[in-house]
Amino acid sequence: MKFYVTALVASVVLLLLFPSTGHCLSSIKIEASDIASTAQRIFQTTTAALQAPPTPLSITTTTEHILAIGDNDDIESRFTSFVLRSARSSQLNRLLRDDKETYITTASFLSSKIPRSELPNVQDIPHPRSEEIPVVISADETDYLGRQLVPDCTVPDTPAGENFAEALLLEITRNIYAEETGMKRNKIPGIKGLIEEMRCYMLSAEGADPLNQQESLLQTLFALMTPVLPPFYRIFMGWKVPSKDSNDPEWLVNFGQRLGLEEGKNYGPAFYAPLLTSIVAPFVFGFLVGPARVNLRSDGELGGLVVDKCKFLQESSCKGMCLHSCKLPAQDLFNGLGLPLRVSPNFDSQECQWSFGEAAPPVEEDSTWPQGCLNGCGTREAVAEMRQRGVEDAKLANCY
C-alpha cells in the first residue's frame, strides 16, 4: 500500500511543481479533473514499469514506451519518461546480477535503442558506432609470434586534448617517468608525447623486459600520489595495517604495533571502498585515460567505472603498451593498496572497464584478452626486428 500511495502522491506533486519549459506556474490553468486523469495515467504506467520483473520482454516493453514518448516536453511526458528510465535501469541492474549472459543478449539487442550511458555495464555490448570504420585486416598477415592480428578500433577517434590542469599533470608525470626510466623527454606535447616516450623505452634494451616497463610505471603512479596518499588509502579503504614492507612511515607502523595490530595484516577491503574509489578515480586518472563515468562491474555490483574512449589506447594503438604501461601497473597499484582491481579494455570500441573489488586473472588465462597484436600497431615491426637481432625472447615485452 505504501508503494502505491508514494507513486500517486509523487505524480500529483510533480505535475504541480514542474511545468513545461518556457512557462511559469501562474500561467498554467489545469482543471482538477485534468490533474486527476493525468495523475492516474502516470500512476498506472509507472507502477506497471516499477513492478515489472527483470526479463528481456519487460525491458523491451519499457524501452518501447520510452521511445513512444519521444521528445514530448509536456509535464506528463517528462515525468513518465523519467520514471520509466529509472525502472528500466533497475531492471537492467537486476538482470546483470542475476543472469549476465541474458543481460548481454538483451542489451546487445537493444543497443541501438538504449543510450550507452544508461546501460549499467557495456562489456561485450556492441558499440552503436562500431561499424562507422570498416575492418581492414589480412587473413594471411600475422604478428611476430605467428598469431592472427586483432582488428583495429572501429569507432571514430575522439580528440585527445587537455585542459590546463591536465596538461600540468601530464608534464609532472612525464618528468617523473623520465627519471624512473632514464629516457630523454621529447618535444611532443601532451599524452602523445608521453606515449612516444613509453614506446621508446619499450624498444630499449632495458625496457624490452616487460617487468621493467611495469615497475617504471608503477613507481611513477606512486610518486604522483605523494608519500601521503598510499598509507591513507591502505588504512581507510584497504583496511590494511601499516607495515615496513609497504614503505609506510615508521611512526605509523609503530602506532599500529602499540594498538596490538599485526603488521601488514589485511582486514579489508572496506565495504565502501569499491564504490568510493570508482567515484573518485575519474578525477584522479582522467588526464591519462580521458573521460570516464561510474557504472556497475560485470558481476552487477557497485565499484565499476568505464572509460568512454581511452586516449592512451587510442593514441598508442599497441596492446603491449596497454598491458605493461597501463593495465598491469594499475592493477598492481591498487592490489598494493589493499583493493583488487580488474582493468578490461575493449579493443573494438577503445572503451575500458575498471572493476574495483574484482580480482583480475593472469593475462594468459583471461578469456577476454585477445591473442595477437593489433592490426595497426606501430611497434609490431620494431619488436620483430629486435627478435631477429637475437634479443632474448623471454625479455621482450609482448601482448600475449
Solvent accessible surface area in square Angstrom, and as a share of the most:
residue,aa,sasa,rsa
1,M,178,0.79
2,K,167,0.71
3,F,79,0.33
4,Y,93,0.35
5,V,76,0.44
6,T,85,0.49
7,A,15,0.12
8,L,83,0.42
9,V,82,0.47
10,A,37,0.29
11,S,1,0.01
12,V,50,0.29
13,V,66,0.38
14,L,46,0.23
15,L,10,0.05
16,L,78,0.39
17,L,110,0.55
18,F,107,0.44
19,P,27,0.17
20,S,27,0.18
21,T,104,0.60
22,G,78,0.75
23,H,114,0.51
24,C,72,0.43
25,L,105,0.52
26,S,102,0.66
27,S,68,0.44
28,I,46,0.23
29,K,191,0.81
30,I,68,0.35
31,E,117,0.53
32,A,83,0.65
33,S,80,0.52
34,D,71,0.37
35,I,36,0.18
36,A,64,0.50
37,S,47,0.31
38,T,21,0.12
39,A,3,0.02
40,Q,102,0.45
41,R,117,0.43
42,I,1,0.01
43,F,42,0.18
44,Q,102,0.45
45,T,46,0.27
46,T,4,0.02
47,T,11,0.07
48,A,65,0.51
49,A,9,0.07
50,L,71,0.35
51,Q,105,0.47
52,A,19,0.14
53,P,78,0.49
54,P,30,0.19
55,T,52,0.30
56,P,58,0.36
57,L,139,0.69
58,S,13,0.09
59,I,0,0.00
60,T,35,0.20
61,T,58,0.34
62,T,5,0.03
63,T,0,0.00
64,E,72,0.32
65,H,90,0.40
66,I,7,0.04
67,L,84,0.42
68,A,84,0.65
69,I,27,0.14
70,G,50,0.48
71,D,147,0.76
72,N,86,0.44
73,D,68,0.35
74,D,64,0.33
75,I,21,0.11
76,E,43,0.19
77,S,14,0.09
78,R,82,0.30
79,F,25,0.10
80,T,13,0.08
81,S,18,0.11
82,F,134,0.56
83,V,15,0.09
84,L,2,0.01
85,R,89,0.32
86,S,51,0.33
87,A,2,0.01
88,R,4,0.01
89,S,46,0.30
90,S,48,0.31
91,Q,0,0.00
92,L,1,0.00
93,N,36,0.19
94,R,79,0.29
95,L,8,0.04
96,L,4,0.02
97,R,111,0.41
98,D,109,0.57
99,D,62,0.32
100,K,79,0.33
101,E,123,0.55
102,T,41,0.24
103,Y,1,0.00
104,I,29,0.15
105,T,96,0.56
106,T,6,0.03
107,A,0,0.00
108,S,33,0.21
109,F,149,0.62
110,L,0,0.00
111,S,19,0.12
112,S,98,0.63
113,K,82,0.35
114,I,4,0.02
115,P,61,0.39
116,R,29,0.11
117,S,75,0.48
118,E,57,0.25
119,L,4,0.02
120,P,13,0.08
121,N,3,0.01
122,V,4,0.02
123,Q,37,0.16
124,D,89,0.46
125,I,3,0.01
126,P,72,0.45
127,H,31,0.14
128,P,77,0.49
129,R,112,0.41
130,S,19,0.12
131,E,162,0.72
132,E,96,0.43
133,I,69,0.35
134,P,102,0.64
135,V,85,0.49
136,V,114,0.66
137,I,56,0.28
138,S,52,0.34
139,A,85,0.66
140,D,134,0.69
141,E,73,0.33
142,T,61,0.35
143,D,9,0.05
144,Y,42,0.16
145,L,85,0.42
146,G,53,0.51
147,R,42,0.15
148,Q,92,0.41
149,L,5,0.02
150,V,17,0.10
151,P,57,0.36
152,D,51,0.27
153,C,19,0.11
154,T,4,0.02
155,V,6,0.04
156,P,34,0.22
157,D,103,0.53
158,T,65,0.38
159,P,127,0.80
160,A,22,0.17
161,G,60,0.57
162,E,51,0.23
163,N,91,0.46
164,F,169,0.70
165,A,60,0.46
166,E,45,0.20
167,A,41,0.32
168,L,93,0.46
169,L,66,0.33
170,L,2,0.01
171,E,72,0.32
172,I,73,0.37
173,T,3,0.01
174,R,2,0.01
175,N,73,0.38
176,I,29,0.15
177,Y,4,0.01
178,A,20,0.16
179,E,146,0.65
180,E,75,0.34
181,T,12,0.07
182,G,66,0.63
183,M,53,0.24
184,K,187,0.79
185,R,82,0.30
186,N,42,0.22
187,K,203,0.86
188,I,73,0.37
189,P,108,0.68
190,G,15,0.14
191,I,2,0.01
192,K,111,0.47
193,G,0,0.00
194,L,0,0.00
195,I,4,0.02
196,E,57,0.25
197,E,7,0.03
198,M,6,0.03
199,R,38,0.14
200,C,62,0.37
201,Y,1,0.01
202,M,8,0.04
203,L,52,0.26
204,S,28,0.18
205,A,106,0.82
206,E,93,0.42
207,G,0,0.00
208,A,2,0.02
209,D,32,0.17
210,P,23,0.14
211,L,123,0.61
212,N,51,0.26
213,Q,3,0.02
214,Q,25,0.11
215,E,86,0.39
216,S,10,0.06
217,L,12,0.06
218,L,25,0.13
219,Q,65,0.29
220,T,0,0.00
221,L,10,0.05
222,F,52,0.22
223,A,49,0.38
224,L,45,0.22
225,M,28,0.12
226,T,64,0.37
227,P,117,0.74
228,V,108,0.62
229,L,87,0.43
230,P,10,0.06
231,P,11,0.07
232,F,109,0.45
233,Y,26,0.10
234,R,14,0.05
235,I,51,0.26
236,F,104,0.43
237,M,30,0.13
238,G,0,0.00
239,W,102,0.36
240,K,40,0.17
241,V,9,0.05
242,P,13,0.08
243,S,6,0.04
244,K,131,0.56
245,D,138,0.71
246,S,24,0.16
247,N,135,0.69
248,D,13,0.07
249,P,49,0.31
250,E,122,0.55
251,W,170,0.60
252,L,21,0.10
253,V,1,0.01
254,N,53,0.27
255,F,95,0.40
256,G,4,0.04
257,Q,89,0.39
258,R,179,0.65
259,L,108,0.54
260,G,67,0.64
261,L,71,0.35
262,E,113,0.51
263,E,66,0.30
264,G,26,0.25
265,K,84,0.36
266,N,72,0.37
267,Y,117,0.44
268,G,26,0.25
269,P,50,0.32
270,A,1,0.01
271,F,173,0.72
272,Y,70,0.27
273,A,0,0.00
274,P,17,0.11
275,L,60,0.30
276,L,74,0.37
277,T,7,0.04
278,S,0,0.00
279,I,76,0.39
280,V,80,0.46
281,A,6,0.05
282,P,26,0.16
283,F,171,0.71
284,V,71,0.41
285,F,27,0.11
286,G,10,0.10
287,F,11,0.05
288,L,24,0.12
289,V,12,0.07
290,G,6,0.06
291,P,103,0.65
292,A,23,0.18
293,R,56,0.20
294,V,69,0.40
295,N,12,0.06
296,L,17,0.08
297,R,27,0.10
298,S,14,0.09
299,D,62,0.32
300,G,1,0.01
301,E,84,0.37
302,L,101,0.50
303,G,0,0.00
304,G,0,0.00
305,L,5,0.03
306,V,1,0.01
307,V,1,0.00
308,D,57,0.30
309,K,18,0.08
310,C,8,0.05
311,K,13,0.06
312,F,9,0.04
313,L,2,0.01
314,Q,17,0.07
315,E,47,0.21
316,S,3,0.02
317,S,35,0.23
318,C,2,0.01
319,K,1,0.01
320,G,3,0.03
321,M,0,0.00
322,C,8,0.05
323,L,0,0.00
324,H,2,0.01
325,S,7,0.04
326,C,20,0.12
327,K,3,0.01
328,L,31,0.15
329,P,0,0.00
330,A,6,0.05
331,Q,11,0.05
332,D,62,0.32
333,L,1,0.00
334,F,10,0.04
335,N,77,0.40
336,G,29,0.28
337,L,0,0.00
338,G,4,0.04
339,L,0,0.00
340,P,37,0.23
341,L,0,0.00
342,R,45,0.16
343,V,2,0.01
344,S,15,0.10
345,P,17,0.11
346,N,42,0.22
347,F,12,0.05
348,D,60,0.31
349,S,1,0.01
350,Q,13,0.06
351,E,8,0.04
352,C,6,0.04
353,Q,4,0.02
354,W,12,0.04
355,S,4,0.02
356,F,0,0.00
357,G,26,0.25
358,E,30,0.14
359,A,77,0.60
360,A,33,0.26
361,P,44,0.28
362,P,69,0.43
363,V,8,0.04
364,E,112,0.50
365,E,125,0.56
366,D,10,0.05
367,S,114,0.74
368,T,76,0.44
369,W,8,0.03
370,P,45,0.28
371,Q,101,0.45
372,G,0,0.00
373,C,5,0.03
374,L,7,0.04
375,N,35,0.18
376,G,41,0.39
377,C,15,0.09
378,G,59,0.57
379,T,2,0.01
380,R,27,0.10
381,E,129,0.58
382,A,30,0.23
383,V,5,0.03
384,A,26,0.20
385,E,94,0.42
386,M,10,0.05
387,R,40,0.15
388,Q,153,0.68
389,R,168,0.61
390,G,63,0.60
391,V,47,0.27
392,E,104,0.47
393,D,87,0.45
394,A,84,0.65
395,K,110,0.47
396,L,6,0.03
397,A,3,0.02
398,N,33,0.17
399,C,3,0.02
400,Y,80,0.30
